[in-house]
């Protein structure tokens, strides 16, 4: 046997001896565990022992257990190993014999063994001696808690355990270095060594970091980066700058100079969670679990486990369900738990109603009494069919009621009532007497023009109306209105977006005075964006009247000299999509003249930057815009109304003349057709007993509200409009005595003028 072969055998024996005494329980591998190793040229053999948890006292006292389990071994020879050898279960790892990569799989639970120290191993720092991961499946999965490193010490702490690294955390030329193997074992990353490129590789999910000895350049997913200092080997331990790993893998850390520690914020455990899609869970119903899981390191989720999960729960009660997932490193997530309340099975509602009689005359009022019930008292929807207040044809009439509870369960009940051949009230008399306030009925609209006009007069309250309504449909960005005003001012803004883009509308107020100006918003009625002009118009008037009642929308802005501010900001809260409408009414006051610009721009543009470049848009030739003084009309009528049929026309440009003003952008006079934006304050001091006051559109469909005796009354109820001149909507009925009635009215944008208030004597009740 030549000398070279003897040295190789001695080297192998030394390695086996080093691990044979690692534990009193350690045994040599049985004969059937031997491995046939192909011939490979190895420049050196590295004895690599991973860090293991030790007691705190062992760190302080240098326990003999830690020292005796690591006998000193000096390996300086190189050679060629051939043939077959028995391989004990140790942490020895050689570079891949095919010149490729060697991977790690760590699940070891051996006694405390320190990573090789300077006294243990003395190996020249050649590329082949870069610290290697151990082969086999006997290593420990890293914990998931924060990792504390001690400066100038090999001590590490994690999850209450203390570990020793192969080399202390070292500061070299101002750069903090750590032992790469000790760090990745604790963090839970994979390690490889590439014999071809002589690189140590860290694997974290889809991320790959490659390091070379004595180089300041490393790669992250193939991209070269520069470290603050070169990687190097110290006593067979591969050292790299700490920040090269933390920055590449987005690991945050905190430095405590007084404690001389660096704490890495690690969260290597996967995260599990789930939701149950049902808002409420009823016994017997299938439960829909929707799970979610992820790994901070990008690892695959391979397994899951549940506690307390059932596809359905047979009994009502309280249940706790827990969910965990496991990643490809074998780590389980913390349990995600949820306590649910399983309810008794939902019972559908019971639809039921009665009528005050079983048989009625034609034109006799029917009273319907809804007696529907629900076990949770949660009926959310009630739909009637054929529940007319009266019928005017004889025969059986089927009335149906359907109710829906908050779980979507429905129930229907139908009842048949009988209408006799006798007549109590005519169709016309019945509607005059019994149609509810806020609802409409049909009549002969041709009779209205023959009614006497109420010969009212009016006075004005100072209020300047700024009506921005043309172009109503805006096709491009621009200034839709500009004006200056001081004192009492009313804004009416009504526009449709037809730019093909998402836009916003703004009102910009600029103070060009030498003194600060105060702008006071007194009320606000804003609606939209919506595709429906009549809906926006009706809702804006409704909100405006309610704001006048409550004073809830009052605001104050101080605008400094030369300053511009956004006002009436409800207008610009929500972008307008193509085809959507906005409508705004607001009264305001300023103590100095302010310059107002109403603009429309793309939603992401700064309105102040855009304003100087915006064009002034032309009128559309159909709709109205202008500045009109005296926009509040006071109508007080002391003579009796209601003793005979009469009408009070509004917006007809005859009894109620149009406001006259100017279009400041077109430099022309303007007439406020329909008097949109005018607030009418009507006081009728002598309304006859038993008088119906109703609303009748004369120019086409109308949908809005009125404020009658300080109560908001719809015209007409719900989403129903008064469609034509042959319909009227009930506003008020006086009783057995005469009354004074006050009505606030303003024309709703999107509706049609003129209109008339009708006063009709009620027929006698039978």
Buried (B, 14 or more C-beta within 10 A) or exposed (E): EEEEEEBBEEBBEBBBEBBBEBBEEBEEEEEEEEEEBEEBEBBBBBBBBBBBBBBEEBBEEEBEBBBEBBBEBEBEBBBEBEEEBEBBBBBBBBBBBEEEBBBBBBEBEBBBBBBBBEEBBBBEBEBBBBBBBBBBEBBBBBBBBBBBBBBEBBBBBBEEBBBBBBBBBBEEEEBBBBBBBBBBBBBBBBBBBBBEEBBBBBBBBEBBBBBBBEBBEBBBEEEEEEBBBBBBBBBBBBBBBBBBBBEBBEBEBEEEEEEEBBBBEBBBBBBBBBEBEEEBBBBEBEBEBEBEBBBBBBBEBEEBBBEEEEEEBEEBEEBEBBBBBBBBBBBBBEEBEBEBEBBEEBBBBBBBBEBEEEEBBBBBBBEBEBEBBBEEEEBEEBEEEEBEBBBBEBEEBEBBBBBBBBBEEBBEBEBEBEBEEEEBBEBBBBBBBBBEBBBBBEBEBEEBEEBEBBEBEBEEEEBBBBBBBBBBBBBBBBBBBBBBBBEBBBBBBBBBBBBEBBBBBBBBBBBBBEEEBBBBBBBBBBBBBBEBBBBBBBBBBBBBBBBBBEEEBEBEBEBEEEBBBBBBBBBBEBBBEEEBBBBBBBBBBBBBEBBBBBBBBEEEBEBEEBBEEBEEBEBBEEBBBBBBEBBBBBBBBEEBBBBEBBBBBBBBBEBBBBBEBBBBBBEEEBBBBBBBBBBBBBEBBBBBBBBBBBBBBBBEBBBBBBBBEEEBBBBBBEEBBBBBBBBBBBBBBBEEEBBEBBBBBBBBBBBBBBBBBBBBBBBEEE
